[in-house]
Amino acid sequence: MAFIKFSILFLLTLSTAFAQSRFSSKSCLDASYKMKMAQRGPLFGLLKQEFVIDKKSCIVHVIHKKYLPKEWFIDVCREPVHIKVTSATGVDVAKKENECINQDKTKNTSDFCSQYFDVMDVIQDDGLIFAEGDRDDLNSDHGKTYCAYLLLKKYLNESVVFSRYTDVPDIFIEKMKKERASEILPKEGVELKKEEQEAKVITPLPADPQTSSF
């Protein structure tokens, strides 16, 4: 009887710990799901505003309808880094050629970067802000939106091309934070070396009394 109680308690503890754990980069990439959100749109709510993420492992299909529908198709496992866009004007393919944030922190205005900023704004404003549930749970709308957001950010912004058959890069770590840390550490090391050199006082050797002149 005691063994049965212990087993039940252990299973409950294990299931609770599993439920509270964050989804992994691998599970996010492999996941296939569809989530849809609708809310009151423009013209005093007469128009319905829709936001859809239809994900099939590597392919992330984002649909946004406000006045006119617009769709983004992104395959995060395909090179070169690009976005397929479907709108009222037809189908367009935008290929990444430069970084979307310039060195002076201004935004690149290329077709690719414009589409990147648009789709990420839609995911944040209509998805992450309004989606319900736990952000770290892939079974919730919030978790599904967050998973797609992280994958697209890694692929479109950092040019990381994923594969389901190799190790999946950590989608929770931003490349820029790593680069900033690596830039700061050497500078701090150089400054310490300079301080150590400045702290050293060169003491002249005492004069030899036999060779000193009067």
Contacts in CASP RR format, 6 or more apart in sequence:
PFRMAT RR
TARGET T0000
AUTHOR 0000-0000-0000
METHOD contacts of the structure
MODEL  1
MAFIKFSILFLLTLSTAFAQSRFSSKSCLDASYKMKMAQRGPLFGLLKQE
FVIDKKSCIVHVIHKKYLPKEWFIDVCREPVHIKVTSATGVDVAKKENEC
INQDKTKNTSDFCSQYFDVMDVIQDDGLIFAEGDRDDLNSDHGKTYCAYL
LLKKYLNESVVFSRYTDVPDIFIEKMKKERASEILPKEGVELKKEEQEAK
VITPLPADPQTSSF
19 137 0 8 1.000
21 136 0 8 1.000
22 136 0 8 1.000
23 31 0 8 1.000
23 136 0 8 1.000
23 137 0 8 1.000
23 138 0 8 1.000
23 143 0 8 1.000
23 147 0 8 1.000
24 168 0 8 1.000
25 168 0 8 1.000
25 169 0 8 1.000
25 170 0 8 1.000
25 171 0 8 1.000
25 172 0 8 1.000
26 168 0 8 1.000
27 138 0 8 1.000
28 138 0 8 1.000
28 147 0 8 1.000
28 150 0 8 1.000
28 151 0 8 1.000
28 171 0 8 1.000
29 57 0 8 1.000
29 58 0 8 1.000
29 76 0 8 1.000
29 151 0 8 1.000
29 162 0 8 1.000
29 164 0 8 1.000
29 168 0 8 1.000
30 57 0 8 1.000
30 164 0 8 1.000
31 55 0 8 1.000
31 57 0 8 1.000
31 138 0 8 1.000
31 144 0 8 1.000
31 147 0 8 1.000
32 55 0 8 1.000
32 56 0 8 1.000
32 57 0 8 1.000
33 53 0 8 1.000
33 55 0 8 1.000
33 138 0 8 1.000
33 144 0 8 1.000
34 52 0 8 1.000
34 53 0 8 1.000
34 54 0 8 1.000
34 55 0 8 1.000
35 52 0 8 1.000
35 53 0 8 1.000
35 131 0 8 1.000
35 141 0 8 1.000
35 144 0 8 1.000
35 145 0 8 1.000
36 50 0 8 1.000
36 51 0 8 1.000
36 52 0 8 1.000
37 50 0 8 1.000
37 51 0 8 1.000
37 52 0 8 1.000
37 126 0 8 1.000
37 127 0 8 1.000
37 130 0 8 1.000
37 131 0 8 1.000
37 141 0 8 1.000
38 48 0 8 1.000
38 49 0 8 1.000
38 50 0 8 1.000
38 51 0 8 1.000
39 48 0 8 1.000
39 49 0 8 1.000
39 126 0 8 1.000
39 130 0 8 1.000
40 48 0 8 1.000
40 49 0 8 1.000
41 47 0 8 1.000
41 48 0 8 1.000
41 49 0 8 1.000
41 66 0 8 1.000
42 49 0 8 1.000
42 66 0 8 1.000
42 67 0 8 1.000
47 66 0 8 1.000
47 67 0 8 1.000
48 65 0 8 1.000
49 65 0 8 1.000
49 66 0 8 1.000
49 126 0 8 1.000
50 63 0 8 1.000
50 64 0 8 1.000
50 65 0 8 1.000
50 69 0 8 1.000
51 63 0 8 1.000
51 64 0 8 1.000
51 65 0 8 1.000
51 122 0 8 1.000
51 126 0 8 1.000
51 127 0 8 1.000
52 61 0 8 1.000
52 62 0 8 1.000
52 63 0 8 1.000
52 64 0 8 1.000
53 60 0 8 1.000
53 61 0 8 1.000
53 62 0 8 1.000
53 63 0 8 1.000
53 123 0 8 1.000
53 144 0 8 1.000
53 145 0 8 1.000
53 148 0 8 1.000
54 61 0 8 1.000
54 63 0 8 1.000
55 61 0 8 1.000
55 144 0 8 1.000
55 147 0 8 1.000
55 148 0 8 1.000
57 77 0 8 1.000
57 164 0 8 1.000
58 75 0 8 1.000
58 76 0 8 1.000
58 77 0 8 1.000
58 78 0 8 1.000
58 162 0 8 1.000
58 164 0 8 1.000
59 73 0 8 1.000
59 74 0 8 1.000
59 75 0 8 1.000
59 76 0 8 1.000
60 72 0 8 1.000
60 73 0 8 1.000
60 74 0 8 1.000
60 75 0 8 1.000
60 76 0 8 1.000
60 148 0 8 1.000
60 151 0 8 1.000
60 152 0 8 1.000
61 71 0 8 1.000
61 72 0 8 1.000
61 73 0 8 1.000
61 74 0 8 1.000
62 71 0 8 1.000
62 72 0 8 1.000
62 74 0 8 1.000
62 119 0 8 1.000
62 122 0 8 1.000
62 123 0 8 1.000
62 148 0 8 1.000
63 69 0 8 1.000
63 70 0 8 1.000
63 71 0 8 1.000
64 70 0 8 1.000
64 71 0 8 1.000
64 122 0 8 1.000
64 126 0 8 1.000
68 87 0 8 1.000
68 88 0 8 1.000
69 87 0 8 1.000
69 88 0 8 1.000
70 85 0 8 1.000
70 86 0 8 1.000
70 87 0 8 1.000
70 118 0 8 1.000
71 85 0 8 1.000
71 86 0 8 1.000
71 87 0 8 1.000
72 83 0 8 1.000
72 84 0 8 1.000
72 85 0 8 1.000
72 86 0 8 1.000
72 115 0 8 1.000
72 118 0 8 1.000
72 119 0 8 1.000
73 83 0 8 1.000
73 84 0 8 1.000
73 85 0 8 1.000
73 86 0 8 1.000
74 83 0 8 1.000
74 84 0 8 1.000
74 119 0 8 1.000
74 152 0 8 1.000
74 155 0 8 1.000
74 156 0 8 1.000
76 151 0 8 1.000
76 152 0 8 1.000
76 154 0 8 1.000
76 155 0 8 1.000
76 161 0 8 1.000
76 162 0 8 1.000
77 161 0 8 1.000
77 162 0 8 1.000
77 163 0 8 1.000
77 164 0 8 1.000
78 161 0 8 1.000
79 161 0 8 1.000
80 95 0 8 1.000
80 96 0 8 1.000
81 95 0 8 1.000
81 96 0 8 1.000
81 155 0 8 1.000
81 156 0 8 1.000
81 159 0 8 1.000
81 161 0 8 1.000
82 93 0 8 1.000
82 94 0 8 1.000
82 95 0 8 1.000
82 96 0 8 1.000
82 112 0 8 1.000
83 93 0 8 1.000
83 94 0 8 1.000
83 112 0 8 1.000
83 115 0 8 1.000
83 116 0 8 1.000
83 119 0 8 1.000
83 156 0 8 1.000
84 91 0 8 1.000
84 92 0 8 1.000
84 93 0 8 1.000
85 91 0 8 1.000
85 92 0 8 1.000
85 93 0 8 1.000
85 94 0 8 1.000
85 115 0 8 1.000
86 92 0 8 1.000
92 111 0 8 1.000
94 110 0 8 1.000
94 111 0 8 1.000
94 112 0 8 1.000
94 114 0 8 1.000
94 115 0 8 1.000
95 112 0 8 1.000
96 112 0 8 1.000
96 156 0 8 1.000
96 159 0 8 1.000
97 110 0 8 1.000
97 112 0 8 1.000
98 108 0 8 1.000
98 110 0 8 1.000
98 113 0 8 1.000
99 108 0 8 1.000
100 107 0 8 1.000
100 108 0 8 1.000
100 110 0 8 1.000
100 112 0 8 1.000
100 113 0 8 1.000
100 116 0 8 1.000
100 117 0 8 1.000
100 157 0 8 1.000
101 107 0 8 1.000
101 108 0 8 1.000
102 108 0 8 1.000
107 113 0 8 1.000
107 117 0 8 1.000
116 156 0 8 1.000
116 157 0 8 1.000
119 152 0 8 1.000
120 149 0 8 1.000
120 152 0 8 1.000
120 153 0 8 1.000
120 156 0 8 1.000
123 145 0 8 1.000
123 148 0 8 1.000
123 149 0 8 1.000
123 152 0 8 1.000
124 149 0 8 1.000
127 141 0 8 1.000
127 145 0 8 1.000
128 135 0 8 1.000
128 142 0 8 1.000
128 145 0 8 1.000
128 146 0 8 1.000
128 149 0 8 1.000
131 140 0 8 1.000
131 141 0 8 1.000
131 142 0 8 1.000
131 143 0 8 1.000
131 144 0 8 1.000
131 145 0 8 1.000
132 140 0 8 1.000
132 141 0 8 1.000
132 142 0 8 1.000
133 140 0 8 1.000
133 141 0 8 1.000
133 142 0 8 1.000
133 143 0 8 1.000
134 140 0 8 1.000
134 142 0 8 1.000
134 143 0 8 1.000
135 142 0 8 1.000
135 143 0 8 1.000
135 146 0 8 1.000
136 143 0 8 1.000
136 146 0 8 1.000
137 143 0 8 1.000
138 144 0 8 1.000
138 147 0 8 1.000
150 171 0 8 1.000
150 172 0 8 1.000
151 162 0 8 1.000
151 171 0 8 1.000
153 171 0 8 1.000
154 160 0 8 1.000
154 162 0 8 1.000
154 169 0 8 1.000
154 171 0 8 1.000
155 161 0 8 1.000
155 162 0 8 1.000
158 174 0 8 1.000
158 175 0 8 1.000
160 169 0 8 1.000
160 175 0 8 1.000
162 168 0 8 1.000
162 169 0 8 1.000
END
